[in-house]
Amino acid sequence: MPISGATPEISPGVSASPATVLQVSPLLPDLERSLAERYRTVRLHELPDPAAYLRAHGGDVIVAVTSARYGVGNELMDALPRLGAIVHFGVGHETTDVVRARTRGIDVGNTPDVLTDCVADLAVGALIDSLRRLSAADRYVRAGGWAAAPFPLASRVSGRRIGILGLGRIGRAVARRLEGFGVEVSYCSRVPVPDVPYRHLPSAKALATACDAIVVTVAGGAGTDGLVSAEVLEALGPEGHLVNVARGSVIDESALVAAVKAGRIAGAALDVFADEPNVPQPLLDSDRVVLLPHIASATRETREAMGDLVLRNVERFMTEGVLLTPVPDAAH
């Protein structure tokens, strides 16, 4: 039933209580159950006529819970005059206009920290895969290629020059892991990050020029759209590797496709794409590209922790009128 909670027999046509929680998008089943058990919850995405519900009962909604993929768009925000908080399941929040929300007195939260380790683990694994060509080697053995000839030589990880684009929580966690490989870590962010031993470079192009591989961990949104451009890929060069665990929008995907097809970069490992779940055919066709289905935080432990943090944010707002983990006004 789309509307659930303390009074499960109430239908979408009946007014909800003033403490309604609006679930904007699908979430983890356990999280959906917990929201329904604790609060009067309306699952907007399951309603037969969401617009009609919002016209009739949008003023009842106090909190909106959404995912990083869907966010809360401006039109939906405007249909919720009493909305006080938007809670994102995930660290990304570029799908919600945070500045506009806060201008309206709506706070926006996400689930930072709890997914940092898993995303960093995957980023390092993807980097190793791209350089050592592990996935390609696996396919080679399965296809019987080993019986005909040795697998081509790959590139070492240890001692390389690795650049991190965006030295926030996840970027720093990636850097710490890479220290064990004896690599030279550089980074690019809007401003230098204090108290880190890594070299700061002023632009993505400068980072690409100075490094053998780039790991993209910068936040998504308008400010980073297309940040990894054709020029940056050209600077990375035919021996360079690119890893993206951030957002597909950060990379100019058409430029990446062109670079891969022409051999202007050595390899890439991508967990995110511009139009998920659609992946450009030239990337699917290339044996030098590792393709992952947006799984950087997809472990049972991390997803459970994310769901728990969403619940704690909703509870804190319902009881105290503030969020436990509000999105910061600015990020590196």
HURA-V345548 format. One line per field, one symbol per residue. ss: DSSP state (a for helix, b for strand, c for the rest). burial: # if it has 24 or more other ideal C-beta (glycine too) atoms within 12 Angstrom, else .. A space follows every 10 residues. Layout:
ss->???
burial->???
This chain:
ss->ccbbcccccc cccccccccb bbbcccccaa aaaaaaaacc bbbaaaccca aaaaaaaaaa bbbbbbbccc cccaaaaacc ccccbbbbbc cccccccaaa aaacccbbbc cccccaaaaa aaaaaaaaaa aacaaaaaaa aaccaaaccc cccccccccc bbbbbcccaa aaaaaaaaac cccbbbbbcc ccccccccbb bccaaaaaaa ccbbbbcccc caaacccbca aaaaaacccc bbbbcccaaa bcaaaaaaaa aaccccbbbb ccccbccbcc aaaaacccbb bcccccccca aaaaaaaaaa aaaaaaaaaa cccccbcccc cc
burial->.####..... .#...#..## #####.##.. ##.###.### ####..#..# ..##..##.# ########## ##...##.## .######### ########.. ##...##### ##.####### ########## ###.##.... .......... ...##.#..# ########## ########.. #.#######. ..#....### #..##.#### ########## #..#.##### .##.###..# ########## ###.###.## ...####### ####....## ..#..##### ##.####... .######### #####.##.. ..#####... ##
